Amino acid sequence: MDKPAPAPLSPGLKFALELGPLLVLVAVTLKAGLVTAAAPFAVASVIATAVLYRLQRKVNWLLIASTLAVVTFAALTWWFDDATFLKLKVTFASAAIGLALLIGQALGKQPLRSLFDSALQLDDEGWRKFTRRFGVFFLFMAATNEVVRRMVSDEGYAVAKLAVFFPLPLVFMLTQLPLLKRHALEPRDGAGS
């Protein structure tokens, strides 16, 4: 007997699960410092990822990779008692994603298609442009993180993670709506003619 498909996840719950670990990071950092916040941040990230998986019943590889990066850099932060490691997570993860997208595209692949294909139907030119822009955006995130982490205190960095780095991908996606509309494919008609 097949299990029924999971009900669509409410956007509010998904948002809360994505925001929760960052709120833990900010709260613990403001109270006890960024090094102390590393472990609770990692635990909250693992819990949020597990809950999202349980509710959606599907593997989101990008989320899993991000959570593994959080756990790795949090462990390094704790082990070496140095907040620099946690601050470098955004730089390394964003640069890796950006380079993977741009290199994949240079090799004739469309890595974003496999991530977004069920949600987005674009023509080939749209996928190429969207992938290139996404790759450049992630490199921009890495560079921005390098500037921010050098300019602000640990407390300021935790707040920047919440106030700058969390909403930036949403702002980027909103700026891409004209591209997505321009290159959207017509919905496939399930009925034969």
C-alpha positions in Angstrom: 0.0 0.0 0.0 1.4 3.3 -1.1 1.8 6.1 1.5 -0.3 9.1 0.7 1.6 12.1 -0.6 2.3 14.6 2.2 0.1 17.7 2.4 1.8 20.8 1.0 3.8 22.5 3.7 2.5 25.8 4.8 4.8 28.7 3.8 4.5 30.1 7.3 5.8 26.8 8.9 8.6 26.5 6.3 9.6 30.1 7.0 9.6 29.5 10.8 11.7 26.3 10.4 14.2 28.2 8.3 14.3 31.2 10.6 14.4 29.3 13.9 18.1 28.4 13.8 19.1 32.0 13.1 17.0 33.2 16.0 18.8 30.8 18.2 22.1 32.0 16.8 21.3 35.6 17.5 19.8 35.1 20.9 22.6 32.9 22.3 25.3 35.2 20.7 23.8 38.3 22.3 23.7 36.6 25.6 26.9 34.5 25.6 28.9 35.1 22.5 29.2 33.6 19.0 31.5 30.7 20.0 28.9 29.6 22.6 26.1 30.0 20.1 27.8 27.6 17.6 26.5 24.4 19.2 22.9 25.5 19.8 22.9 26.9 16.2 24.0 23.6 14.8 21.5 21.6 16.9 18.7 23.9 15.9 19.7 23.5 12.2 19.7 19.7 12.4 16.3 19.7 14.1 14.8 22.1 11.5 16.2 20.0 8.6 14.8 16.8 10.2 11.4 18.4 10.7 11.3 19.7 7.2 12.3 16.2 5.9 9.6 14.6 8.0 6.9 17.0 6.9 7.8 17.0 3.2 9.0 13.4 2.9 11.6 14.3 0.4 15.3 15.0 0.5 16.3 18.6 -0.2 20.0 18.1 -1.0 20.8 21.8 -0.9 19.4 22.0 2.7 21.2 18.9 3.8 24.5 20.3 2.4 23.9 23.6 4.1 23.1 21.8 7.4 26.2 19.7 7.2 28.3 22.9 6.6 26.7 24.5 9.6 27.5 21.4 11.8 31.1 21.3 10.4 31.9 25.0 10.9 30.1 25.0 14.3 32.3 22.1 15.4 35.4 23.9 14.2 34.3 27.0 16.0 33.8 25.1 19.3 36.9 23.0 18.9 39.3 25.9 18.3 37.3 28.4 20.4 37.3 30.8 17.5 34.2 32.4 16.0 36.1 33.0 12.7 35.2 29.4 11.6 31.4 30.0 11.9 31.7 33.3 10.1 33.6 31.5 7.2 30.7 29.1 6.6 28.8 31.6 4.4 31.9 32.4 2.5 32.9 28.8 1.7 29.3 27.5 1.2 28.3 30.4 -1.1 31.5 30.3 -3.1 31.2 26.5 -3.5 27.6 26.8 -4.7 28.4 29.7 -7.0 31.4 28.0 -8.6 29.5 24.7 -9.0 26.7 26.4 -10.8 29.0 28.4 -13.1 31.3 25.5 -13.8 28.4 23.2 -14.4 27.0 25.6 -16.9 30.3 26.0 -18.6 30.3 22.2 -19.0 26.9 22.3 -20.7 24.9 21.2 -17.6 22.0 23.0 -16.0 22.3 22.2 -12.3 19.4 24.4 -11.2 17.0 22.6 -13.5 17.2 19.5 -11.3 16.6 21.6 -8.2 13.8 23.8 -9.5 12.3 21.8 -12.4 9.2 20.7 -10.5 8.5 24.3 -9.5 9.8 26.1 -12.6 9.3 25.3 -16.2 11.8 27.4 -18.3 13.1 27.3 -21.8 16.8 26.4 -22.3 17.8 30.1 -22.6 16.0 30.9 -19.3 17.7 28.1 -17.5 21.1 29.3 -18.8 20.5 32.9 -17.7 18.9 31.9 -14.3 21.9 29.5 -13.6 24.5 32.2 -14.5 22.7 34.8 -12.4 22.3 32.4 -9.4 26.0 31.5 -9.6 27.1 35.2 -9.7 24.7 35.9 -6.8 26.3 33.2 -4.6 29.8 34.6 -5.4 28.4 38.0 -4.4 27.1 36.5 -1.1 30.6 35.1 -0.4 32.2 38.4 -1.1 29.7 40.3 1.0 30.2 37.9 3.9 34.0 38.5 3.7 33.4 42.3 4.0 30.8 42.0 6.8 32.7 39.5 9.0 35.8 41.8 8.9 33.8 45.0 9.8 31.5 44.0 12.6 31.7 42.4 16.1 30.6 38.8 16.7 27.2 40.2 17.9 26.9 42.4 14.8 27.7 39.4 12.6 25.0 37.3 14.2 22.5 40.1 13.6 23.8 40.5 10.0 23.1 36.8 9.4 19.5 37.4 10.3 19.0 40.9 8.9 21.2 40.7 5.7 22.1 37.1 4.7 18.7 35.5 5.5 16.5 37.9 3.3 19.1 38.4 0.5 18.2 35.2 -1.4 14.5 36.2 -1.3 15.3 39.7 -2.6 17.4 38.1 -5.4 14.6 35.8 -6.4 12.1 38.7 -6.5 14.5 40.5 -8.9 14.5 37.4 -11.1 10.7 37.3 -11.6 10.8 39.2 -15.0 13.4 36.7 -16.3 11.3 33.8 -15.1 8.1 35.2 -16.6 9.9 35.9 -19.9 11.3 32.4 -20.3 8.4 30.4 -18.7 7.1 27.5 -20.7 3.4 27.0 -21.2 1.9 24.5 -18.7 1.9 21.0 -20.2 -1.6 19.9 -21.0 -2.2 16.4 -19.6 -5.1 15.7 -22.0 -4.2 14.5 -25.5 -5.6 16.4 -28.5 
